[in-house]
Amino acid sequence: MHWRKLGQVFCAAGEYPWMLTHAANPVAEWRYGDVFRVYFSARDAHRRAHVGYVDIDLKRPEQIIALSDQPVVAPGETGLFDDSGVSMGCLVQLGARRYLYYLGWNLGVTVPWRNAIGLAISESPDAPFVKVSRAPVIDRSDSDPFSVSYPWVIVEDGRWRVWYGSNLTWGTGTRQEEMNHLFKYGESDDGRVWRRDGTIALHFKDPTEYAMSKPTVVKDDDLYRMWYSYRGAAYRIGYAESADGIAWTRRDELAGLEPSISGWDAGAVCYPCVFDHAGERYMLYNGGRYGDSGFGLAVLEK
């Protein structure tokens, strides 16, 4: 595979108090024609993430058609699982209803943070997203005792499937390099109550790796394909394949997108979102540190 970069699309630059910096974790939603809504996470003055969006035309992605003036999902009240920020996870569309899974942040004392996964639902293409609960729908458990994050959900024949991040350990809790954060797999009948038994979907392959984040899964005719971030010294975009969506083989050498020599995505690339439109396959992705330089777009060369 080789992805042809189409350039940087958007980065927050103080448009609103809740949208001062960043445009991380981009996720695409088709709206009409060649127009897509891209949801992302921006930060406020307290570095709390909020979910917003831009509308773009894939034929002219550098031209912003619309920008959200209010957060799509905002942090929760003090003490809730998402009081320190909400990051975009994924979007599932079933008929007119849209399910937005997001990552809630709590800042910690003995560890830097704790994450859990929340859900907000929109009843129609233009209806607001409303959180289904002040509590998470996927939280820490005996199979995921430390933290859960970065969900990607698809629905197949009534079976909801999720690939998500989970810490195997926090180590001393003072160094990110000790957290051992990788992907696990779960299932549900309704998208709210999830069965998880600790099944690891993807393993580390190098002793220097310590984190994977933001999987995006595409089901082709005969194969599940996953793009994701992984990091040792710096974030890179990886790629894996699976016949059943449970047992995966890493093929990172086929990912096909590397950092640029200079510019907005030099040094690191991360947080991919892969989607198809009009016979083409596209990737949204971040460069820089955790989306602080915004997101860009690439198209898969045939």
C-alpha positions as CSV (number, residue, x, y, z in Angstrom):
1,M,0.0,0.0,0.0
2,H,1.0,3.6,-0.6
3,W,-1.0,6.6,0.6
4,R,-0.7,9.9,-1.3
5,K,-0.9,12.8,1.1
6,L,-3.4,15.5,0.2
7,G,-2.2,17.9,2.9
8,Q,-3.1,19.3,6.2
9,V,-6.8,20.0,6.6
10,F,-7.5,21.6,9.9
11,C,-6.0,22.6,13.3
12,A,-7.8,24.5,16.0
13,A,-6.4,28.0,16.5
14,G,-8.5,29.7,19.1
15,E,-11.8,29.8,17.2
16,Y,-13.8,29.2,20.4
17,P,-12.8,29.0,24.1
18,W,-13.3,25.2,24.0
19,M,-11.4,25.0,20.7
20,L,-8.1,26.7,21.3
21,T,-5.6,24.0,20.1
22,H,-5.3,20.6,18.6
23,A,-7.6,18.6,16.3
24,A,-6.9,15.0,17.3
25,N,-8.6,11.6,16.7
26,P,-10.3,12.5,13.4
27,V,-13.3,10.4,12.4
28,A,-15.2,10.7,9.2
29,E,-19.0,10.7,8.6
30,W,-20.5,11.0,5.1
31,R,-23.1,13.8,4.8
32,Y,-23.9,14.3,1.1
33,G,-22.2,14.1,-2.3
34,D,-18.4,14.4,-1.6
35,V,-19.0,16.2,1.7
36,F,-17.9,14.6,4.9
37,R,-18.1,15.7,8.5
38,V,-14.9,15.1,10.4
39,Y,-15.2,14.9,14.2
40,F,-12.1,15.6,16.2
41,S,-10.9,16.5,19.7
42,A,-9.9,20.1,20.5
43,R,-8.6,21.5,23.8
44,D,-9.5,24.5,26.0
45,A,-7.4,26.6,28.3
46,H,-7.3,23.9,30.9
47,R,-6.2,21.3,28.2
48,R,-9.6,19.5,28.5
49,A,-10.6,17.8,25.2
50,H,-14.0,18.6,23.6
51,V,-15.4,16.9,20.5
52,G,-16.2,19.2,17.6
53,Y,-16.4,18.9,13.8
54,V,-15.6,20.4,10.4
55,D,-17.3,19.7,7.2
56,I,-15.1,19.3,4.1
57,D,-15.4,18.4,0.5
58,L,-13.0,15.5,-0.4
59,K,-12.4,17.2,-3.8
60,R,-11.2,20.4,-2.0
61,P,-10.3,19.2,1.5
62,E,-8.3,22.4,2.3
63,Q,-11.5,24.5,2.1
64,I,-13.6,24.3,5.3
65,I,-17.3,24.3,4.6
66,A,-18.6,24.5,8.2
67,L,-17.1,24.5,11.7
68,S,-19.1,23.5,14.8
69,D,-19.6,26.5,17.1
70,Q,-20.6,24.3,20.1
71,P,-19.0,21.0,21.3
72,V,-20.7,17.9,20.0
73,V,-19.7,16.2,23.3
74,A,-18.3,18.1,26.2
75,P,-16.6,17.1,29.5
76,G,-18.9,15.9,32.3
77,E,-19.5,17.5,35.7
78,T,-16.8,17.4,38.4
79,G,-16.2,13.9,39.7
80,L,-17.6,12.0,36.7
81,F,-15.5,9.7,34.5
82,D,-15.2,12.4,31.8
83,D,-14.7,15.5,33.9
84,S,-11.1,16.0,32.6
85,G,-12.0,15.8,28.9
86,V,-13.7,13.8,26.1
87,S,-11.8,12.5,23.1
88,M,-13.4,11.2,19.9
89,G,-13.6,7.4,19.6
90,C,-15.8,6.2,16.7
91,L,-19.2,6.6,15.1
92,V,-21.7,3.9,14.3
93,Q,-24.7,4.5,12.0
94,L,-27.8,2.3,12.2
95,G,-30.6,3.7,10.1
96,A,-31.1,7.3,11.1
97,R,-29.6,6.8,14.6
98,R,-25.9,7.5,15.2
99,Y,-23.9,6.1,18.1
100,L,-20.8,8.2,19.1
101,Y,-18.4,6.4,21.4
102,Y,-16.0,8.6,23.2
103,L,-13.1,8.4,25.6
104,G,-13.5,10.0,29.0
105,W,-10.6,11.3,31.0
106,N,-10.0,11.5,34.7
107,L,-6.7,12.9,35.9
108,G,-5.0,10.8,38.6
109,V,-2.7,11.1,41.5
110,T,-0.9,7.8,41.7
111,V,-1.1,7.4,37.9
112,P,-1.3,10.2,35.3
113,W,-4.9,9.4,34.2
114,R,-7.7,6.9,34.0
115,N,-9.9,6.4,30.9
116,A,-13.3,4.9,30.3
117,I,-15.6,4.7,27.3
118,G,-18.8,6.7,27.1
119,L,-21.7,6.7,24.6
120,A,-23.8,9.6,23.1
121,I,-26.6,8.9,20.7
122,S,-28.2,11.1,18.0
123,E,-31.7,10.1,16.8
124,S,-31.3,11.6,13.3
125,P,-28.6,13.0,11.0
126,D,-29.1,16.5,12.3
127,A,-30.1,15.8,15.9
128,P,-27.7,16.6,18.7
129,F,-25.7,13.8,20.4
130,V,-27.0,13.1,24.0
131,K,-25.0,11.1,26.5
132,V,-26.9,7.9,27.4
133,S,-25.5,8.0,31.0
134,R,-23.3,10.0,33.3
135,A,-21.4,6.6,33.7
136,P,-19.3,4.9,31.1
137,V,-20.6,2.0,29.0
138,I,-17.2,0.3,29.0
139,D,-15.3,0.8,32.3
140,R,-12.5,-0.9,34.2
141,S,-13.2,-4.5,35.2
142,D,-11.3,-7.6,36.3
143,S,-10.3,-8.2,32.7
144,D,-9.4,-4.5,32.2
145,P,-8.4,-3.3,35.7
146,F,-6.3,-0.3,34.8
147,S,-7.8,1.8,32.0
148,V,-9.8,1.4,28.8
149,S,-9.7,3.7,25.8
150,Y,-9.9,4.3,22.0
151,P,-12.9,2.2,20.9
152,W,-13.7,1.2,17.4
153,V,-17.1,-0.4,16.9
154,I,-18.8,-2.1,14.0
155,V,-22.1,-4.0,13.8
156,E,-22.3,-7.3,11.8
157,D,-25.6,-9.2,11.6
158,G,-26.8,-7.8,14.9
159,R,-23.5,-8.5,16.7
160,W,-21.7,-5.4,18.0
161,R,-17.9,-5.8,18.0
162,V,-15.4,-3.5,19.6
163,W,-11.6,-3.2,19.5
164,Y,-10.3,-1.0,22.3
165,G,-7.2,0.0,24.2
166,S,-6.4,-1.5,27.6
167,N,-3.4,-1.2,29.9
168,L,-1.7,-4.4,31.0
169,T,0.1,-2.5,33.8
170,W,0.9,1.1,34.9
171,G,4.4,0.2,36.2
172,T,5.4,2.8,38.7
173,G,2.7,5.1,37.4
174,T,5.2,7.9,36.7
175,R,6.5,7.0,33.3
176,Q,4.2,6.5,30.2
177,E,6.8,4.1,28.9
178,E,5.8,1.5,31.5
179,M,2.0,1.4,30.8
180,N,1.9,-1.4,28.2
181,H,-1.2,-0.2,26.5
182,L,-2.5,-2.5,23.7
183,F,-5.8,-3.6,22.0
184,K,-8.4,-6.0,23.3
185,Y,-11.6,-7.3,21.8
186,G,-15.2,-7.5,23.0
187,E,-18.8,-8.1,21.9
188,S,-22.3,-6.8,22.7
189,D,-26.0,-7.4,21.7
190,D,-27.0,-3.8,22.0
191,G,-23.9,-1.6,21.9
192,R,-24.3,-0.7,25.6
193,V,-23.6,-3.9,27.7
194,W,-20.3,-5.4,26.6
195,R,-18.8,-8.9,27.1
196,R,-15.1,-8.8,27.7
197,D,-12.9,-11.7,28.7
198,G,-9.4,-10.1,28.2
199,T,-8.9,-11.4,24.7
200,I,-5.8,-9.5,23.3
201,A,-6.3,-8.6,19.6
202,L,-2.9,-7.3,18.8
203,H,0.5,-7.8,20.6
204,F,3.6,-5.8,20.7
205,K,6.3,-7.0,18.4
206,D,9.3,-5.0,19.6
207,P,10.7,-4.5,23.2
208,T,10.7,-0.7,22.7
209,E,7.0,-0.6,22.1
210,Y,4.8,0.4,25.0
211,A,1.5,1.8,23.5
212,M,-1.0,1.2,20.7
213,S,-3.9,3.6,20.2
214,K,-6.9,4.4,18.0
215,P,-7.6,1.3,16.0
216,T,-9.8,1.7,12.9
217,V,-11.2,-1.6,11.4
218,V,-12.5,-2.0,7.8
219,K,-14.2,-5.3,6.7
220,D,-13.4,-6.1,3.0
221,D,-14.9,-9.1,1.2
222,D,-12.4,-11.7,2.6
223,L,-10.4,-9.8,5.2
224,Y,-10.5,-7.5,8.2
225,R,-8.0,-4.7,8.0
226,M,-6.9,-2.6,10.9
227,W,-4.9,0.6,10.9
228,Y,-3.7,2.0,14.2
229,S,-1.0,4.0,16.0
230,Y,1.9,2.3,17.8
231,R,4.8,3.9,19.6
232,G,8.3,3.4,21.0
233,A,10.4,6.5,20.5
234,A,7.6,8.2,18.4
235,Y,4.2,7.4,17.0
236,R,3.9,5.5,13.7
237,I,0.9,4.2,11.8
238,G,0.7,0.4,11.7
239,Y,-1.4,-2.1,9.8
240,A,-2.7,-5.6,10.6
241,E,-4.9,-8.3,8.9
242,S,-7.4,-10.9,10.2
243,A,-9.7,-13.5,8.9
244,D,-12.2,-13.3,11.8
245,G,-11.5,-10.0,13.5
246,I,-10.1,-11.7,16.6
247,A,-6.7,-13.2,15.7
248,W,-4.6,-10.5,13.9
249,T,-1.3,-10.5,12.1
250,R,0.7,-7.4,12.1
251,R,2.0,-6.2,8.7
252,D,3.3,-2.8,9.7
253,E,5.6,-2.7,6.7
254,L,2.4,-2.4,4.5
255,A,1.0,0.6,6.3
256,G,2.2,2.9,3.6
257,L,2.2,6.2,5.4
258,E,5.3,7.7,7.1
259,P,6.1,11.1,8.6
260,S,7.2,13.8,6.2
261,I,10.7,15.2,6.2
262,S,9.4,18.6,7.2
263,G,6.1,20.3,7.8
264,W,3.1,19.7,10.0
265,D,3.4,15.9,10.0
266,A,7.2,15.6,10.4
267,G,8.5,13.4,13.2
268,A,5.4,11.4,13.9
269,V,2.1,10.2,12.4
270,C,-0.8,8.7,14.4
271,Y,-4.5,8.3,15.0
272,P,-5.7,7.0,11.6
273,C,-9.3,6.8,10.4
274,V,-9.7,4.8,7.2
275,F,-12.9,5.1,5.1
276,D,-14.2,4.5,1.6
277,H,-16.0,6.8,-0.8
278,A,-16.8,6.8,-4.5
279,G,-14.4,3.9,-5.2
280,E,-11.5,5.4,-3.3
281,R,-10.0,4.6,0.1
282,Y,-9.0,7.6,2.3
283,M,-7.2,8.1,5.6
284,L,-7.5,10.9,8.1
285,Y,-4.5,11.1,10.4
286,N,-2.7,13.3,12.9
287,G,0.9,14.5,12.9
288,G,2.9,16.0,15.7
289,R,2.3,15.4,19.4
290,Y,-1.2,14.1,20.0
291,G,-2.8,16.2,17.3
292,D,-1.4,19.5,18.2
293,S,-0.7,20.2,14.5
294,G,-4.2,19.1,13.4
295,F,-5.2,16.4,11.0
296,G,-4.6,15.7,7.3
297,L,-6.0,13.6,4.6
298,A,-4.4,10.9,2.3
299,V,-5.8,8.7,-0.5
300,L,-4.7,5.1,-1.2
301,E,-3.0,4.8,-4.6
302,K,-4.3,1.9,-6.6
